[in-house]
Amino acid sequence: MIYIAIIYEVLWEIIENTPFIIRRYREQSTQSREYHGDSIVNSLGDIFSMTLGFFLAWTFPRYGILCFIFNEMLLYHTIGDNLLTNIYQLFIKPLHKFS
């Protein structure tokens, strides 16, 4: 199961650094105007963090949702960026242009 999660994470890291996604980040976020893609160290850190999160959720399944919410709040508070803001900026916010 962990192998599938790692494969998905690696695929996302590759997709995240394509010109299309980089352009999307630049268009949708004032924070990402100078974004040129992730460094190799950043991508490896993301993969490591996902793996750690996977094992924590696997080990403590009852606290998975609480840990996710806490992590999202902590990241947003400290760096102003998290998974939910990225999903919004990449996929939901562009739809508002047409409405």
Beta strands, then each sheet from edge to edge (+ up, - down):
end
